[in-house]
Amino acid sequence: MTSFDNFRFLNPESADLARELVDASERQRSAFSSFSNAWMAFNGWMECVTEAETDAAMITALADHRRVGDAYTDLLRNDSEFEKDVMTFAAMLPVLNVRDVRRKLGRDAFLKWDRAELLDEVSRATVKHQPVGWVKGSVPTWPQILRAMYAVRCNLFHGSKSSENSRDHAIVVACERILRRFIDRTKCFEWHD
């Protein structure tokens, strides 16, 4: 069961580390480092408040949590910068599972086809992607945005994103902005039950 008090009563040094990672994300020259720092902070908070043992369980617990979803919806309605970042990210969806692309379509899939052709091939090969159930042009829900950002994190952490690729760079920048703004503006690290 999710308890936001878990983070409030965490060893102060550990809680400070999460906050320092968010602060450090703003000072990074690389968008990839910025997103990595913000994600590590958020991941630590997720683990603490959900007490889940796997990333998948943490993501599911927070994707389904009403308070977190309501905070996301409120930000979308009331924060034009946040809404812009979400819609910028949405325009680049879906996030493909790069390992699955390589396994089903070959290691050269990203070089062989342009984006539209690749998406057609991905659909035919039933490649894993996020967000599931999202319709192009719609605003992603909280569960969809969280799972899509996690997919970006997985691709990035497993060496499947390149700062040399302008689309990869843009998607990482959008994720970093969404995540950092969500943390900063909802003040979720300060929530209590």
Backbone as CSV, one residue per row, in Angstrom:
resi,resn,N_x,N_y,N_z,CA_x,CA_y,CA_z,C_x,C_y,C_z
1,MET,0.838,-1.179,0.000,0.000,0.000,0.000,0.886,1.246,0.000
2,THR,0.559,2.196,-0.826,1.346,3.416,-0.943,1.134,4.305,0.275
3,SER,2.237,4.772,0.840,2.184,5.705,1.970,3.220,6.807,1.741
4,PHE,2.719,8.025,1.541,3.615,9.155,1.304,4.395,9.521,2.556
5,ASP,3.870,9.147,3.716,4.589,9.401,4.962,5.917,8.649,5.009
6,ASN,6.022,7.544,4.289,7.281,6.789,4.280,8.456,7.688,3.903
7,PHE,8.256,8.548,2.923,9.345,9.425,2.484,9.606,10.514,3.513
8,ARG,8.559,11.021,4.125,8.717,12.080,5.127,9.503,11.582,6.339
9,PHE,9.360,10.290,6.655,10.026,9.747,7.834,11.281,8.951,7.485
10,LEU,11.687,9.059,6.245,12.911,8.410,5.789,14.117,9.065,6.457
11,ASN,15.184,8.321,6.564,16.432,8.892,7.057,16.676,10.198,6.301
12,PRO,16.887,11.318,7.011,17.031,12.614,6.338,18.110,12.639,5.256
13,GLU,19.185,11.913,5.471,20.252,11.882,4.475,19.775,11.256,3.157
14,SER,18.981,10.214,3.257,18.450,9.560,2.056,17.446,10.453,1.339
15,ALA,16.570,11.096,2.099,15.587,12.008,1.494,16.298,13.189,0.842
16,ASP,17.332,13.695,1.507,18.094,14.813,0.937,18.767,14.420,-0.373
17,LEU,19.219,13.184,-0.466,19.850,12.717,-1.701,18.870,12.819,-2.871
18,ALA,17.632,12.412,-2.656,16.628,12.507,-3.725,16.424,13.964,-4.126
19,ARG,16.322,14.844,-3.148,16.133,16.272,-3.451,17.356,16.847,-4.179
20,GLU,18.541,16.431,-3.750,19.773,16.913,-4.391,19.879,16.425,-5.839
21,LEU,19.393,15.224,-6.102,19.398,14.719,-7.479,18.488,15.553,-8.376
22,VAL,17.336,15.970,-7.847,16.441,16.844,-8.623,17.134,18.175,-8.881
23,ASP,17.732,18.749,-7.834,18.452,20.020,-8.004,19.592,19.871,-9.014
24,ALA,20.316,18.766,-8.922,21.443,18.536,-9.831,20.972,18.386,-11.276
25,SER,19.759,17.901,-11.460,19.257,17.723,-12.832,19.168,19.062,-13.561
26,GLU,18.963,20.135,-12.820,18.868,21.468,-13.424,20.233,22.007,-13.848
27,ARG,21.294,21.485,-13.250,22.635,22.022,-13.508,23.428,21.226,-14.543
28,GLN,22.868,20.152,-15.033,23.584,19.309,-15.991,23.624,19.964,-17.364
29,ARG,24.727,19.793,-18.053,24.823,20.295,-19.432,24.128,19.353,-20.402
30,SER,24.100,18.099,-20.077,23.512,17.084,-20.950,22.070,16.799,-20.539
31,ALA,21.165,16.806,-21.510,19.766,16.456,-21.241,19.673,15.024,-20.718
32,PHE,20.558,14.167,-21.196,20.541,12.775,-20.772,20.908,12.669,-19.293
33,SER,21.910,13.425,-18.849,22.283,13.441,-17.434,21.183,14.068,-16.589
34,SER,20.576,15.126,-17.101,19.484,15.783,-16.372,18.335,14.812,-16.135
35,PHE,17.925,14.120,-17.192,16.828,13.161,-17.052,17.227,12.020,-16.122
36,SER,18.450,11.537,-16.234,18.912,10.447,-15.369,18.848,10.849,-13.905
37,ASN,19.307,12.059,-13.586,19.252,12.528,-12.202,17.817,12.650,-11.709
38,ALA,16.959,13.268,-12.524,15.557,13.428,-12.123,14.895,12.062,-11.954
39,TRP,15.183,11.137,-12.869,14.580,9.809,-12.764,15.068,9.082,-11.509
40,MET,16.373,9.147,-11.212,16.882,8.471,-10.007,16.208,9.012,-8.756
41,ALA,15.998,10.325,-8.696,15.317,10.918,-7.548,13.882,10.403,-7.453
42,PHE,13.175,10.441,-8.571,11.782,9.999,-8.598,11.686,8.509,-8.293
43,ASN,12.607,7.730,-8.833,12.627,6.292,-8.596,12.832,5.986,-7.109
44,GLY,13.735,6.729,-6.478,13.953,6.547,-5.046,12.706,6.874,-4.240
45,TRP,12.038,7.960,-4.609,10.791,8.346,-3.940,9.724,7.275,-4.159
46,MET,9.601,6.794,-5.412,8.606,5.753,-5.713,8.842,4.508,-4.867
47,GLU,10.092,4.087,-4.790,10.403,2.883,-4.010,10.032,3.087,-2.555
48,CYS,10.344,4.246,-2.036,10.085,4.530,-0.632,8.586,4.557,-0.328
49,VAL,7.816,5.258,-1.133,6.388,5.412,-0.819,5.572,4.170,-1.167
50,THR,6.020,3.380,-2.132,5.261,2.178,-2.501,5.771,0.930,-1.794
51,GLU,7.031,0.946,-1.359,7.708,-0.207,-0.773,7.712,-1.409,-1.726
52,ALA,7.581,-1.132,-3.002,7.591,-2.193,-4.012,9.025,-2.643,-4.269
53,GLU,9.162,-3.880,-4.698,10.492,-4.442,-4.904,10.991,-4.330,-6.334
54,THR,10.108,-4.031,-7.265,10.529,-3.918,-8.663,10.037,-2.594,-9.242
55,ASP,10.733,-2.145,-10.277,10.287,-0.926,-10.959,8.863,-1.093,-11.472
56,ALA,8.557,-2.252,-12.030,7.215,-2.486,-12.581,6.147,-2.335,-11.505
57,ALA,6.407,-2.866,-10.326,5.431,-2.760,-9.233,5.300,-1.313,-8.751
58,MET,6.418,-0.588,-8.702,6.366,0.835,-8.307,5.549,1.634,-9.309
59,ILE,5.837,1.420,-10.592,5.142,2.144,-11.657,3.646,1.855,-11.583
60,THR,3.283,0.593,-11.427,1.863,0.231,-11.357,1.192,0.873,-10.154
61,ALA,1.851,0.831,-9.004,1.257,1.423,-7.799,0.996,2.912,-7.978
62,LEU,1.948,3.636,-8.558,1.763,5.081,-8.718,0.922,5.428,-9.934
63,ALA,0.952,4.604,-10.960,0.092,4.850,-12.127,-1.374,4.752,-11.727
64,ASP,-1.666,3.854,-10.806,-3.046,3.625,-10.381,-3.459,4.461,-9.171
65,HIS,-2.546,5.253,-8.622,-2.847,6.010,-7.400,-3.603,7.292,-7.747
66,ARG,-4.762,7.438,-7.156,-5.632,8.571,-7.492,-4.990,9.923,-7.199
67,ARG,-4.343,10.054,-6.067,-3.765,11.358,-5.706,-2.704,11.790,-6.718
68,VAL,-1.878,10.867,-7.138,-0.821,11.192,-8.094,-1.446,11.543,-9.447
69,GLY,-2.429,10.758,-9.863,-3.127,11.041,-11.115,-3.844,12.379,-11.090
70,ASP,-4.469,12.698,-9.951,-5.148,13.996,-9.819,-4.151,15.149,-9.877
71,ALA,-2.983,14.965,-9.274,-1.950,16.016,-9.307,-1.500,16.261,-10.747
72,TYR,-1.351,15.195,-11.514,-0.982,15.305,-12.932,-2.069,16.060,-13.704
73,THR,-3.307,15.678,-13.501,-4.425,16.326,-14.198,-4.517,17.802,-13.832
74,ASP,-4.337,18.120,-12.551,-4.361,19.526,-12.116,-3.249,20.326,-12.782
75,LEU,-2.063,19.745,-12.869,-0.962,20.439,-13.544,-1.286,20.675,-15.019
76,LEU,-1.847,19.684,-15.663,-2.219,19.847,-17.077,-3.195,21.003,-17.266
77,ARG,-4.141,21.110,-16.347,-5.170,22.155,-16.456,-4.652,23.539,-16.093
78,ASN,-3.733,23.604,-15.152,-3.370,24.887,-14.550,-1.959,25.370,-14.821
79,ASP,-1.156,24.602,-15.509,0.236,24.973,-15.747,0.525,24.843,-17.244
80,SER,0.527,25.961,-17.933,0.673,25.930,-19.396,2.029,25.369,-19.832
81,GLU,3.094,25.607,-19.050,4.407,25.044,-19.402,4.377,23.522,-19.322
82,PHE,3.757,23.014,-18.262,3.656,21.567,-18.089,2.831,20.959,-19.223
83,GLU,1.708,21.576,-19.527,0.860,21.086,-20.618,1.632,21.075,-21.945
84,LYS,2.393,22.129,-22.188,3.190,22.206,-23.421,4.211,21.070,-23.474
85,ASP,4.880,20.813,-22.343,5.865,19.732,-22.296,5.208,18.374,-22.552
86,VAL,4.041,18.157,-21.952,3.328,16.889,-22.152,2.929,16.733,-23.615
87,MET,2.425,17.796,-24.216,1.987,17.702,-25.611,3.176,17.572,-26.575
88,THR,4.306,18.179,-26.226,5.527,17.995,-27.023,5.940,16.527,-26.990
89,PHE,5.913,15.939,-25.806,6.240,14.523,-25.646,5.222,13.657,-26.394
90,ALA,3.943,13.990,-26.253,2.886,13.203,-26.900,3.061,13.170,-28.415
91,ALA,3.550,14.260,-28.980,3.757,14.311,-30.436,4.839,13.331,-30.890
92,MET,5.674,12.859,-29.958,6.754,11.929,-30.301,6.415,10.476,-29.959
93,LEU,5.247,10.250,-29.385,4.837,8.902,-29.018,4.458,8.110,-30.266
94,PRO,4.528,6.794,-30.210,4.843,5.958,-29.067,6.353,5.805,-28.858
95,VAL,6.705,5.394,-27.637,8.085,5.056,-27.315,8.223,3.555,-27.557
96,LEU,9.099,3.215,-28.459,9.292,1.811,-28.815,10.272,1.147,-27.863
97,ASN,10.032,-0.106,-27.554,10.982,-0.892,-26.788,12.100,-1.272,-27.760
98,VAL,13.237,-0.607,-27.631,14.317,-0.764,-28.606,14.827,-2.201,-28.660
99,ARG,14.881,-2.856,-27.531,15.323,-4.254,-27.539,14.381,-5.113,-28.387
100,ASP,13.073,-4.858,-28.250,12.091,-5.627,-29.009,12.164,-5.290,-30.502
101,VAL,12.407,-4.016,-30.821,12.592,-3.619,-32.225,13.755,-4.404,-32.820
102,ARG,14.879,-4.414,-32.125,16.067,-5.102,-32.641,15.833,-6.602,-32.790
103,ARG,15.134,-7.173,-31.806,14.875,-8.614,-31.829,13.944,-8.991,-32.994
104,LYS,12.907,-8.179,-33.224,11.895,-8.539,-34.217,12.147,-7.962,-35.609
105,LEU,12.834,-6.827,-35.678,13.017,-6.158,-36.974,14.471,-6.020,-37.394
106,GLY,15.385,-6.382,-36.501,16.802,-6.298,-36.827,17.470,-5.075,-36.224
107,ARG,18.764,-5.183,-36.056,19.538,-4.106,-35.431,19.576,-2.842,-36.282
108,ASP,19.311,-2.990,-37.573,19.370,-1.833,-38.466,17.997,-1.196,-38.716
109,ALA,16.995,-1.589,-37.958,15.620,-1.113,-38.200,15.512,0.408,-38.188
110,PHE,16.215,1.057,-37.273,16.114,2.518,-37.166,16.816,3.221,-38.332
111,LEU,17.719,2.525,-38.975,18.415,3.088,-40.136,17.697,2.757,-41.440
112,LYS,17.047,1.620,-41.451,16.427,1.104,-42.664,15.155,1.870,-43.062
113,TRP,14.376,2.313,-42.065,13.083,2.936,-42.342,12.998,4.327,-41.727
114,ASP,12.214,5.203,-42.366,11.903,6.479,-41.716,10.864,6.187,-40.626
115,ARG,10.512,7.192,-39.831,9.639,6.974,-38.672,8.288,6.362,-39.068
116,ALA,7.642,6.881,-40.095,6.330,6.362,-40.503,6.428,4.901,-40.946
117,GLU,7.452,4.596,-41.731,7.646,3.215,-42.184,7.965,2.300,-41.003
118,LEU,8.797,2.793,-40.100,9.155,2.010,-38.918,7.912,1.695,-38.093
119,LEU,7.043,2.686,-37.889,5.833,2.449,-37.103,4.925,1.423,-37.774
120,ASP,4.871,1.432,-39.092,4.103,0.400,-39.808,4.697,-0.984,-39.547
121,GLU,6.009,-1.084,-39.638,6.691,-2.365,-39.393,6.516,-2.814,-37.943
122,VAL,6.609,-1.872,-37.027,6.436,-2.149,-35.597,5.045,-2.724,-35.346
123,SER,4.051,-2.127,-35.978,2.671,-2.592,-35.823,2.515,-4.019,-36.346
124,ARG,3.067,-4.282,-37.500,2.986,-5.629,-38.089,3.697,-6.674,-37.217
125,ALA,4.821,-6.282,-36.640,5.627,-7.223,-35.855,5.219,-7.261,-34.380
126,THR,4.201,-6.506,-34.024,3.732,-6.385,-32.629,4.881,-6.115,-31.651
127,VAL,5.641,-5.096,-31.969,6.743,-4.660,-31.110,6.159,-3.988,-29.866
128,LYS,6.767,-4.260,-28.727,6.336,-3.626,-27.475,6.573,-2.124,-27.561
129,HIS,5.644,-1.374,-26.977,5.753,0.086,-26.981,4.920,0.662,-25.837
130,GLN,5.151,1.916,-25.559,4.358,2.653,-24.573,4.002,3.999,-25.169
131,PRO,2.899,4.564,-24.821,1.887,4.019,-23.921,0.911,3.105,-24.659
132,VAL,0.528,2.045,-23.996,-0.459,1.116,-24.532,-1.824,1.797,-24.454
133,GLY,-2.585,1.694,-25.516,-3.935,2.246,-25.514,-4.035,3.727,-25.827
134,TRP,-2.910,4.364,-26.020,-2.917,5.793,-26.335,-3.302,5.976,-27.794
135,VAL,-4.077,7.029,-28.054,-4.505,7.347,-29.414,-3.787,8.611,-29.859
136,LYS,-3.165,8.545,-31.029,-2.419,9.701,-31.554,-3.300,10.951,-31.536
137,GLY,-2.732,12.047,-31.028,-3.447,13.316,-30.941,-4.134,13.541,-29.612
138,SER,-4.238,12.502,-28.791,-4.883,12.663,-27.485,-3.847,13.022,-26.418
139,VAL,-4.339,13.563,-25.319,-3.474,13.891,-24.183,-3.253,12.602,-23.396
140,PRO,-2.004,12.223,-23.181,-1.756,10.997,-22.417,-2.264,11.130,-20.979
141,THR,-2.833,10.051,-20.481,-3.254,9.993,-19.081,-2.015,9.853,-18.198
142,TRP,-2.201,9.979,-16.892,-1.081,9.795,-15.967,-0.442,8.408,-16.132
143,PRO,-1.221,7.315,-16.118,-0.565,6.013,-16.305,0.196,5.923,-17.629
144,GLN,-0.344,6.507,-18.678,0.329,6.457,-19.977,1.621,7.263,-19.976
145,ILE,1.599,8.455,-19.415,2.803,9.298,-19.425,3.889,8.678,-18.548
146,LEU,3.492,8.138,-17.387,4.464,7.524,-16.485,5.112,6.305,-17.148
147,ARG,4.308,5.464,-17.752,4.859,4.265,-18.400,5.704,4.620,-19.626
148,ALA,5.312,5.650,-20.350,6.107,6.075,-21.516,7.449,6.652,-21.067
149,MET,7.447,7.458,-19.992,8.724,7.989,-19.488,9.609,6.860,-18.977
150,TYR,9.003,5.859,-18.356,9.782,4.714,-17.899,10.398,3.976,-19.090
151,ALA,9.661,3.876,-20.183,10.204,3.239,-21.391,11.400,4.026,-21.925
152,VAL,11.310,5.357,-21.879,12.454,6.191,-22.288,13.628,5.923,-21.362
153,ARG,13.362,5.873,-20.075,14.411,5.588,-19.093,15.068,4.250,-19.404
154,CYS,14.264,3.225,-19.687,14.825,1.898,-19.988,15.677,1.935,-21.248
155,ASN,15.172,2.581,-22.292,15.960,2.694,-23.527,17.260,3.446,-23.273
156,LEU,17.189,4.517,-22.502,18.369,5.331,-22.211,19.379,4.557,-21.366
157,PHE,18.914,3.940,-20.291,19.812,3.246,-19.376,20.420,1.997,-20.000
158,HIS,19.775,1.458,-21.015,20.296,0.257,-21.660,20.987,0.574,-22.982
159,GLY,21.396,1.842,-23.124,22.231,2.228,-24.255,21.529,2.372,-25.582
160,SER,20.251,2.650,-25.551,19.512,2.712,-26.809,19.012,4.107,-27.159
161,LYS,19.637,5.105,-26.627,19.333,6.490,-26.989,20.664,7.168,-27.265
162,SER,20.656,8.093,-28.209,21.889,8.780,-28.579,21.669,10.282,-28.591
163,SER,22.583,11.005,-27.963,22.492,12.467,-27.977,22.751,13.016,-29.376
164,GLU,23.316,12.187,-30.245,23.570,12.596,-31.630,22.299,12.550,-32.479
165,ASN,21.301,11.808,-32.013,20.037,11.685,-32.733,19.089,12.766,-32.219
166,SER,18.632,13.649,-33.102,17.825,14.795,-32.658,16.499,14.355,-32.048
167,ARG,15.890,13.283,-32.546,14.633,12.808,-31.970,14.867,12.238,-30.572
168,ASP,15.913,11.453,-30.404,16.247,10.930,-29.079,16.469,12.075,-28.104
169,HIS,17.221,13.071,-28.537,17.502,14.222,-27.685,16.204,14.926,-27.291
170,ALA,15.332,15.160,-28.247,14.072,15.865,-27.978,13.178,15.088,-27.020
171,ILE,13.129,13.774,-27.169,12.261,12.979,-26.301,12.805,12.943,-24.875
172,VAL,14.121,12.885,-24.726,14.725,12.903,-23.393,14.523,14.270,-22.736
173,VAL,14.683,15.342,-23.489,14.442,16.693,-22.958,13.001,16.814,-22.475
174,ALA,12.050,16.346,-23.269,10.640,16.433,-22.876,10.378,15.647,-21.598
175,CYS,10.926,14.448,-21.498,10.739,13.632,-20.293,11.337,14.308,-19.068
176,GLU,12.524,14.846,-19.229,13.180,15.520,-18.098,12.340,16.695,-17.628
177,ARG,11.838,17.480,-18.543,11.028,18.645,-18.166,9.737,18.226,-17.482
178,ILE,9.068,17.224,-18.023,7.822,16.744,-17.414,8.090,16.245,-16.008
179,LEU,9.082,15.399,-15.864,9.358,14.793,-14.568,9.790,15.830,-13.538
180,ARG,10.715,16.695,-13.920,11.185,17.709,-12.969,10.058,18.662,-12.582
181,ARG,9.274,19.098,-13.565,8.154,19.996,-13.246,7.125,19.292,-12.370
182,PHE,6.876,18.018,-12.637,5.925,17.283,-11.805,6.410,17.266,-10.356
183,ILE,7.670,16.931,-10.155,8.225,16.877,-8.799,8.192,18.259,-8.151
184,ASP,8.689,19.271,-8.863,8.772,20.627,-8.311,7.406,21.234,-8.023
185,ARG,6.490,21.095,-8.949,5.230,21.839,-8.842,4.161,21.116,-8.032
186,THR,4.222,19.796,-7.962,3.270,19.093,-7.091,3.807,19.007,-5.668
187,LYS,5.127,19.205,-5.534,5.798,19.042,-4.243,5.523,17.645,-3.659
188,CYS,5.496,16.650,-4.533,5.155,15.287,-4.117,6.114,14.727,-3.065
189,PHE,7.353,15.194,-3.052,8.291,14.700,-2.043,7.896,15.168,-0.642
190,GLU,7.008,16.146,-0.556,6.562,16.681,0.738,5.178,16.170,1.132
191,TRP,4.555,15.365,0.310,3.204,14.873,0.603,3.192,14.014,1.858
192,HIS,2.038,13.979,2.494,1.827,13.065,3.618,0.441,12.453,3.485
193,ASP,0.210,11.405,4.253,-1.079,10.695,4.178,-2.146,11.437,4.962
